[in-house]
């Protein structure tokens, strides 16, 4: 929940919102297990109310407007900090409490995460010393879902040229990453052999998407 989206732009309406939250929170803060808004917020609210009324007068000056805007900025920061720090995620604050205070009621149901979409592959950099670096990228012209594509599982293995794997299921080792670059360390016995790779997106529950294309590189 982003409370700033629910703060009225109108100064009088903002004062009414703050006043409602102060009065209601003072009465219920013990049950919520939080601190009350405090006298300082009330003093800042009264100061803003006075300056808002002054700005309605025909005799108002630019200085009055600047003073009112500064007072609002100070109160709004303190108000937002209180709501976000003590009320926004407080499980003891009910939806009815939020409705009465004029605060947003947000959906508590987690957004379902679907299976990963599209395919991933990588370009390979040769770092020397039995090191290959994969520059992971999304395969063009395949679907992409930012929430579902939580990370990438790298499957790999070292094979002789006459015994190359046919699918990602044939690759014995794996490594999960959320980074765009991932370095794979091989052994001295692997030098000049061929490493094969195949990538799959995974969502946050470990559900895998479709295999990307198989690719390979000679181990330096």
C-alpha positions as CSV (number, residue, x, y, z in Angstrom):
1,X,0.0,0.0,0.0
2,X,1.3,3.4,-0.9
3,X,-0.5,5.8,1.4
4,X,0.7,8.9,-0.5
5,X,-1.7,8.0,-3.3
6,X,-4.6,8.4,-0.8
7,X,-3.6,11.7,0.7
8,X,-5.9,14.5,-0.6
9,X,-4.2,17.3,-2.6
10,X,-6.8,19.8,-1.1
11,X,-5.4,21.2,2.1
12,X,-8.7,21.3,4.0
13,X,-9.4,17.7,3.1
14,X,-5.9,16.7,4.1
15,X,-6.4,18.3,7.5
16,X,-9.7,16.4,8.0
17,X,-7.9,13.1,7.2
18,X,-5.1,13.8,9.6
19,X,-7.6,14.9,12.3
20,X,-9.7,11.7,11.9
21,X,-6.6,9.5,12.1
22,X,-5.3,11.2,15.2
23,X,-8.7,11.0,17.0
24,X,-9.3,7.4,16.1
25,X,-5.8,6.3,16.7
26,X,-5.7,7.9,20.1
27,X,-8.8,5.8,21.1
28,X,-7.5,2.5,19.6
29,X,-3.7,2.6,19.7
30,X,-3.5,0.5,22.9
31,X,-5.5,-2.3,21.3
32,X,-3.3,-2.1,18.2
33,X,-0.2,-2.2,20.3
34,X,1.2,1.0,18.8
35,X,2.1,4.5,20.0
36,X,-0.5,7.3,19.6
37,X,0.2,9.9,17.0
38,X,1.3,12.3,19.8
39,X,0.8,15.9,20.7
40,X,3.4,17.1,18.2
41,X,1.3,15.9,15.3
42,X,-1.7,17.7,16.7
43,X,0.3,20.9,17.1
44,X,1.5,20.7,13.5
45,X,-2.1,20.0,12.4
46,X,-3.4,23.1,14.2
47,X,-0.6,25.2,12.8
48,X,-1.5,24.1,9.2
49,X,-5.2,24.7,9.8
50,X,-4.5,28.3,10.8
51,X,-2.2,28.9,7.8
52,X,-4.8,27.3,5.4
53,X,-7.4,29.7,6.7
54,X,-5.1,32.7,6.4
55,X,-4.4,31.8,2.8
56,X,-8.2,32.0,2.1
57,X,-8.2,35.7,3.0
58,X,-8.1,38.4,0.3
59,X,-5.2,39.9,2.2
60,X,-3.0,36.8,1.9
61,X,0.5,37.3,0.6
62,X,3.1,35.0,-1.2
63,X,4.8,34.6,2.2
64,X,1.6,33.2,3.7
65,X,1.4,30.7,0.8
66,X,5.0,29.6,1.3
67,X,4.5,29.3,5.0
68,X,1.4,27.1,4.5
69,X,3.1,24.9,2.0
70,X,6.0,24.3,4.3
71,X,3.7,23.5,7.2
72,X,1.9,21.0,5.0
73,X,5.1,19.4,3.9
74,X,6.3,18.9,7.5
75,X,2.9,17.5,8.6
76,X,2.5,15.2,5.6
77,X,5.9,13.7,6.2
78,X,5.1,13.0,9.9
79,X,1.6,11.7,9.0
80,X,2.9,9.3,6.3
81,X,5.6,8.0,8.6
82,X,3.1,7.3,11.3
83,X,0.6,5.5,9.0
84,X,3.3,3.5,7.2
85,X,5.2,2.7,10.4
86,X,2.3,1.8,12.7
87,X,-0.9,1.2,10.8
88,X,-0.3,0.1,7.2
89,X,0.8,-3.5,7.9
90,X,-0.5,-3.8,11.4
91,X,-2.7,-7.0,11.4
92,X,-4.6,-5.6,14.4
93,X,-5.9,-2.7,12.4
94,X,-9.0,-4.0,10.7
95,X,-10.5,-3.1,7.4
96,X,-13.3,-1.4,9.2
97,X,-10.8,0.7,11.2
98,X,-9.2,1.7,7.8
99,X,-12.6,2.6,6.4
100,X,-13.5,4.8,9.3
101,X,-10.1,6.6,9.2
102,X,-10.3,7.1,5.5
103,X,-7.2,4.9,4.8
104,X,-7.0,2.5,1.9
105,X,-8.1,-1.1,2.3
106,X,-5.7,-3.3,0.4
107,X,-6.1,-6.9,-0.9
108,X,-4.5,-9.3,1.6
109,X,-4.6,-12.2,-0.8
110,X,-1.2,-12.9,-2.3
111,X,-1.0,-12.5,-6.1
112,X,-0.8,-15.9,-7.7
113,X,2.4,-16.6,-9.5
114,X,2.1,-18.5,-12.7
115,X,4.6,-20.8,-14.4
116,X,7.7,-19.1,-16.0
117,X,7.3,-17.8,-19.5
118,X,9.7,-17.9,-22.4
119,X,13.2,-19.1,-22.8
120,X,16.6,-18.0,-21.6
121,X,20.0,-18.6,-23.0
122,X,23.5,-17.0,-22.6
123,X,26.5,-15.7,-24.4
124,X,29.8,-17.1,-23.2
125,X,33.0,-15.2,-22.2
126,X,36.3,-17.0,-21.8
127,X,38.0,-15.9,-18.6
128,X,40.9,-18.4,-18.7
129,X,41.9,-20.7,-15.8
130,X,39.0,-23.1,-16.4
131,X,36.5,-20.3,-16.1
132,X,33.5,-19.6,-18.3
133,X,31.2,-16.7,-17.8
134,X,27.6,-16.8,-18.9
135,X,25.9,-13.5,-19.9
136,X,22.3,-14.6,-19.4
137,X,19.6,-13.1,-21.7
138,X,16.0,-13.6,-22.6
139,X,15.4,-15.2,-25.9
140,X,13.8,-12.8,-28.4
141,X,10.3,-13.7,-29.7
142,X,9.4,-15.7,-26.6
143,X,7.0,-14.6,-23.9
144,X,8.3,-12.9,-20.7
145,X,6.6,-12.5,-17.3
146,X,8.7,-10.5,-14.8
147,X,6.9,-12.0,-11.8
148,X,7.0,-15.6,-12.9
149,X,10.6,-15.5,-14.3
150,X,12.1,-15.2,-10.8
151,X,15.5,-16.6,-11.7
152,X,17.3,-18.9,-14.1
153,X,18.5,-22.5,-13.5
154,X,21.7,-23.2,-15.4
155,X,22.2,-26.9,-16.3
156,X,25.6,-27.9,-17.5
157,X,28.0,-30.8,-18.0
158,X,31.3,-31.7,-19.7
159,X,31.2,-34.3,-22.5
160,X,33.5,-35.8,-25.0
161,X,32.7,-34.7,-28.6
162,X,31.3,-38.2,-29.4
163,X,29.0,-38.3,-26.5
164,X,27.2,-34.9,-26.6
165,X,23.9,-34.4,-24.7
166,X,20.7,-34.2,-26.6
167,X,18.4,-32.2,-24.2
168,X,18.8,-30.3,-20.9
169,X,17.7,-33.4,-19.1
170,X,21.0,-35.0,-20.0
171,X,23.1,-32.4,-18.1
172,X,24.1,-33.6,-14.6
173,X,25.0,-30.3,-12.8
174,X,22.9,-27.2,-12.1
175,X,23.1,-23.8,-10.5
176,X,20.4,-21.3,-9.8
177,X,21.0,-17.6,-10.2
178,X,19.1,-14.3,-10.3
179,X,22.1,-12.5,-11.8
180,X,22.7,-11.6,-15.4
181,X,26.3,-12.8,-15.3
182,X,27.3,-16.1,-13.7
183,X,30.8,-17.7,-13.7
184,X,31.2,-21.5,-13.9
185,X,34.4,-23.0,-12.5
186,X,35.7,-26.2,-14.1
187,X,38.7,-28.4,-13.2
188,X,42.1,-28.8,-14.8
189,X,41.0,-32.2,-16.2
190,X,38.2,-30.4,-18.1
191,X,40.5,-28.1,-20.1
192,X,39.9,-28.2,-23.8
193,X,36.8,-30.3,-23.3
194,X,33.4,-29.1,-24.3
195,X,30.9,-27.8,-21.7
196,X,27.2,-27.9,-22.7
197,X,24.6,-25.6,-21.2
198,X,20.8,-25.4,-21.2
199,X,18.8,-22.8,-19.2
200,X,15.3,-22.7,-17.7
201,X,13.5,-19.9,-16.0
202,X,12.1,-20.8,-12.6
203,X,9.4,-19.0,-10.5
204,X,9.8,-18.3,-6.8
205,X,8.2,-21.8,-6.0
206,X,10.8,-23.6,-8.1
207,X,8.5,-24.4,-11.0
208,X,10.5,-24.5,-14.2
209,X,9.6,-23.1,-17.6
210,X,10.5,-24.5,-21.0
211,X,14.1,-25.4,-21.9
212,X,16.1,-22.8,-23.7
213,X,18.3,-23.8,-26.7
214,X,21.4,-26.0,-26.0
215,X,24.7,-24.2,-26.3
216,X,28.3,-25.1,-25.7
217,X,31.8,-23.7,-25.2
218,X,35.3,-25.2,-25.1
219,X,36.8,-24.9,-21.5
220,X,40.0,-22.7,-21.5
